[in-house]
């Protein structure tokens, strides 16, 4: 995998991690669960796309 492609995957995975940290913080503060549910669905879709791109690049 090229370094540019590797950087692409790393940055997108870090973004998903940051989103999950935000969700966790919101849930710990008893925030809106609907927001967490929607955000987790979005993260799941993003991770599937990232995984698909990663597999295709091998």
Backbone torsions as a table, in degrees:
resi	resn	phi	psi	omega
1	UNK	NA	134.3	-179.2
2	UNK	-69.5	158.2	-178.5
3	UNK	-66.5	-33.0	177.8
4	UNK	-65.6	-45.1	179.8
5	UNK	-65.8	-40.2	178.4
6	UNK	-61.6	-43.6	177.5
7	UNK	-61.8	-38.3	177.0
8	UNK	-58.9	-49.9	-179.5
9	UNK	-64.5	-42.5	-179.3
10	UNK	-61.8	-46.1	-178.3
11	UNK	-65.8	-37.9	179.0
12	UNK	-70.9	-36.3	176.2
13	UNK	-67.6	-39.4	177.0
14	UNK	-62.3	-38.6	177.7
15	UNK	-60.7	-44.0	179.2
16	UNK	-64.7	-39.6	177.0
17	UNK	-61.9	-42.6	178.4
18	UNK	-63.0	-40.1	177.0
19	UNK	-62.7	-40.7	179.6
20	UNK	-67.6	-36.6	175.3
21	UNK	-61.7	-41.8	178.6
22	UNK	-63.4	-41.2	178.2
23	UNK	-62.5	-45.9	179.9
24	UNK	-60.0	-45.2	178.2
25	UNK	-60.9	-42.5	178.8
26	UNK	-63.4	-41.8	-179.7
27	UNK	-68.0	-37.6	178.5
28	UNK	-66.1	-27.2	178.1
29	UNK	-92.1	13.4	-179.8
30	UNK	57.8	40.9	178.6
31	UNK	-81.2	-174.7	-176.2
32	UNK	-61.3	121.3	179.1
33	UNK	-74.3	-26.1	178.0
34	UNK	-62.8	-40.2	176.3
35	UNK	-60.6	-44.5	-179.5
36	UNK	-62.6	-44.0	-179.0
37	UNK	-61.8	-47.6	179.5
38	UNK	-64.2	-42.0	-179.2
39	UNK	-65.1	-40.1	179.0
40	UNK	-65.8	-37.0	175.9
41	UNK	-63.2	-42.0	178.8
42	UNK	-63.9	-42.9	178.6
43	UNK	-62.9	-43.0	178.9
44	UNK	-58.3	-45.9	178.5
45	UNK	-62.7	-42.8	179.5
46	UNK	-63.2	-41.4	179.3
47	UNK	-65.8	-36.5	176.6
48	UNK	-63.6	-41.5	178.6
49	UNK	-65.9	-42.5	178.6
50	UNK	-62.1	-45.3	179.1
51	UNK	-61.5	-42.4	178.8
52	UNK	-61.2	-45.0	178.3
53	UNK	-64.1	-38.3	-179.6
54	UNK	-66.0	-43.4	179.5
55	UNK	-64.7	-40.1	-179.2
56	UNK	-67.7	-26.0	-177.4
57	UNK	-83.7	-10.5	-179.8
58	UNK	-82.5	NA	NA
